[in-house]
Amino acid sequence: MTSMKSMKSMKTLKPLKPMLLLALSAWICSACATSRRGEAEVRMEGGKPCFTLTAKEVKRDPGVRLQAVIVSDASSKPVAKVWSMGVDPAQGAPMSNASCIAYGQTPPGAETSTPPAPLQPDRVYLVYLNGRPSDPSDPTHGYGAKFCLAADGAQGQRLIPLKPGSREWIEEVCR
């Protein structure tokens, strides 16, 4: 049996419920709006794709520390992870545009989570570098890039970076 006092307090809370939901959703949306994904760079080194930050991102935050690298095959549905490795989150590895993590090679102090699968030509791959900014108020949560490889005769494979916002990027096709 509900007392009159508790029924009265429930009636008082009812008008507050929509306001609480509105405040909560505004807080969640503001958190989403303040997060940012930076751009990674993919280049060929030693015949393998190599992942780093763009010069612009390094200039923006020269103290960013790498925590993980995840490479996925965006051409497969669902998207399939083809290689991943992680660095101790408490330490992180310093990143610069000069440093580059080659596909399948785990730097000292890191551990492979998903062993590297062979990369296939004409498939779109997504690389995500999870980095910790040097400034805790920096909203950057990571860095991403898309790329594909094309058969290149005796050279093996040629890297084709996909430009963010391009038709190839959006449609996830290798042309």
C-alpha positions in Angstrom: 0.0 0.0 0.0 1.4 3.3 -1.1 1.3 6.1 1.4 -0.1 9.5 0.5 3.2 11.1 1.1 5.0 8.9 -1.4 2.2 9.4 -4.0 2.6 13.1 -3.6 6.4 12.9 -4.1 5.9 10.8 -7.3 3.5 13.4 -8.7 6.2 16.0 -8.0 8.9 13.9 -9.9 6.7 13.3 -13.0 7.2 16.9 -14.5 11.0 16.6 -13.7 11.4 13.3 -15.6 11.3 14.9 -19.1 13.6 17.7 -18.0 16.1 15.1 -16.6 15.9 13.1 -19.9 16.5 16.3 -21.9 19.5 17.3 -19.7 20.9 13.8 -20.0 20.6 13.7 -23.8 22.1 17.2 -24.1 25.1 16.1 -22.0 25.5 12.9 -24.2 25.2 14.9 -27.4 27.8 17.5 -26.2 30.2 14.7 -25.4 29.7 13.3 -29.0 30.1 16.7 -30.5 33.4 17.4 -28.8 35.1 14.1 -29.9 37.3 14.2 -33.0 39.0 11.7 -35.3 42.2 12.9 -36.8 43.8 11.7 -40.0 46.4 9.0 -40.3 48.8 8.6 -43.1 49.5 5.3 -45.0 52.7 4.9 -47.1 54.8 2.1 -48.4 58.0 1.2 -46.7 59.9 -2.0 -47.4 57.1 -3.3 -49.6 54.5 -3.0 -46.8 51.9 -0.4 -45.9 53.2 1.7 -43.0 51.0 3.7 -40.7 51.6 7.0 -39.0 50.1 10.4 -38.3 49.9 13.1 -40.9 52.3 16.0 -40.5 49.3 18.3 -39.7 48.3 16.0 -36.8 51.8 15.9 -35.4 52.0 19.7 -35.6 48.7 19.9 -33.8 50.0 17.6 -31.0 53.6 16.6 -31.1 53.2 14.6 -27.8 50.5 12.1 -28.9 51.2 8.5 -27.7 50.2 5.5 -29.7 48.1 2.9 -27.8 46.9 0.5 -30.6 46.8 -0.1 -34.3 43.8 -1.9 -35.9 43.6 -2.7 -39.6 40.3 -3.9 -41.0 39.1 -5.1 -44.4 36.3 -2.7 -45.2 35.4 -4.6 -48.4 34.1 -7.5 -46.4 30.6 -7.3 -44.8 30.7 -7.3 -41.9 34.0 -5.5 -41.7 36.7 -8.0 -40.6 39.8 -7.2 -38.6 43.0 -8.3 -40.4 45.6 -7.2 -37.9 45.8 -5.5 -34.6 48.3 -4.7 -31.9 48.3 -2.8 -28.7 50.8 -0.9 -26.5 50.5 -0.8 -22.7 48.0 2.0 -22.3 49.8 3.5 -19.3 53.0 3.9 -21.4 52.0 4.4 -25.0 54.6 4.8 -27.8 55.6 8.3 -29.0 54.3 9.0 -32.5 55.7 11.4 -35.1 55.4 11.7 -38.8 58.9 10.1 -39.1 57.9 7.0 -37.1 55.8 4.5 -38.9 54.3 1.1 -37.9 54.6 -1.4 -40.7 51.8 -3.8 -41.3 52.2 -6.9 -39.2 55.3 -5.6 -37.4 54.8 -5.1 -33.7 57.2 -2.5 -32.1 59.1 -3.3 -28.9 56.8 -3.2 -25.8 53.6 -4.0 -27.9 51.6 -7.1 -28.3 49.9 -8.5 -31.3 46.2 -9.1 -30.7 45.2 -10.3 -34.2 47.9 -11.9 -36.3 48.4 -10.3 -39.7 46.4 -11.8 -42.6 47.8 -11.3 -46.1 46.5 -8.1 -47.7 44.7 -8.6 -51.0 44.7 -6.3 -54.0 41.6 -4.3 -54.9 40.2 -4.4 -51.4 39.7 -1.4 -49.2 41.4 -1.4 -45.8 40.7 0.9 -42.9 43.5 1.6 -40.4 42.8 3.1 -37.0 45.5 4.4 -34.8 44.3 4.8 -31.2 46.4 7.6 -29.7 46.4 9.4 -26.4 46.8 13.2 -26.8 49.3 14.9 -24.6 46.7 17.4 -23.6 43.8 15.7 -21.6 41.4 18.3 -22.9 42.1 17.4 -26.5 39.0 15.8 -28.0 41.0 13.6 -30.5 40.2 10.0 -29.9 42.2 8.4 -32.7 43.4 8.7 -36.3 42.0 6.9 -39.3 42.8 6.3 -43.0 41.6 4.1 -45.8 43.7 2.5 -48.5 43.9 -0.2 -51.0 46.6 -2.1 -52.8 46.9 -2.7 -56.6 48.9 -5.4 -58.3 52.0 -3.8 -59.8 53.8 -6.4 -61.9 57.3 -7.1 -60.7 57.1 -4.4 -58.0 54.5 -6.5 -56.1 51.8 -4.1 -54.8 51.2 -0.4 -55.2 49.5 1.6 -52.4 46.4 3.7 -53.3 45.5 6.0 -50.4 41.8 7.0 -50.4 41.1 10.7 -49.8 38.7 11.4 -47.0 35.3 12.4 -48.4 36.1 11.2 -51.9 33.7 8.9 -53.7 36.1 6.0 -53.2 36.3 6.7 -49.5 32.5 6.9 -49.1 31.7 3.9 -51.3 34.7 2.0 -50.0 35.9 1.0 -53.5 39.3 0.7 -55.0 39.7 2.4 -58.4 
